[in-house]
C-alpha cells in the first residue's frame, strides 16, 4: 500500500492512475497527515489474445491434435483461412 499526499496526487494523477491500472494495489491519499481517500485498482483486463496466451501449456496434446477439427465442426464444416498458425513462430 502506497501513501501519497493530495498535492502529489494532483501533480502526478496520470502516473498514479497508470500504476493502478498496470499493477493494481492501493494508494492512500493524505492531507495534513490524515487519510482522506483510498484509490483501489480495478480488476485487470485482458484481450482475448492475452487470455489465451497460456492455453498451449494447459491443453493436453491429445486434445490439441483435434482442436482445429473441432473448431471446423463448430462453424459448419468450413476451414479457417490459412488454417491455424503458430503465434510464437517468427
N, C-alpha and C positions, 0 to 999 in steps of 0.2 A: 504494500500500500504506500503510495507516494503522497507527500504533503506539499502543497504549494500555496503561496499567498494569492489573494484575489488580484493583486497587481501583476504577479507573474502570469496568472491565467489571462488577464486582459492583454498582456504583451505577447503571449505565446499560445493563443487559443488554437490556432491551426495545428501546431506541433503536438499539443496535448491531446486534441481530438484524434489526430492521426495515430498517435501512440496507443490510444484506447482502441481504435478500430483495428490496429495491426496486432497488438499483443494482449488486449483485454486488460483486466485488472481494475483497480480503483484509484481514484485521485481525490484526496481530501482538500477542500478549499478552505483556507483560514483567513480571517480578517481580525486584526488586533489579537493574535494568538488564540483565537477561538474558532472552532469549526463552524462554518456557516453552510457548507454544502458538501455533497459527495457525488462524484461522477463515476458511474459504473459502466464499463464497456459492455456493449451488447453481444449477443451470441455471434460467433464467427460465421461468415457467409462464404460459400464456396461456389465456384462454377461447376457445371456438370463434369468438365474435364478434370478438375481438381478432386472432385468427389470420387471419380472412377480411377484415379491415378494408381491406387494400390490394389486394384482388383486382380491384377495378374499374380499377386502374392497370395491372395486368399482363395482363388478358384482352383480346384483340383485339376490336374492335367486331363483326366478323363472327361470332365465337364467342358474344359476349354476346347477340346477337339470337336465337339458337336455344337459349340456356341454359334458359329456363323450359320450353320444349317438351321438351328432353332430360330434364329432371327429371320431367316428367309421364310421359314414356315409361318412365322407370326405375321408377316406382312403380305401374305398371299402368294408366295412362291416366286417373288421377284428378287434377284440378287442385287446387292448394293453395288453402286457404280464403282468399279475398280476393286471390289472385294474389301476385306478388312486389312488395313495397313498397320504396320508396327510403328507406334508413335515414338519409340525410342530409337528407331533406325535413323541414321543421318542421311 
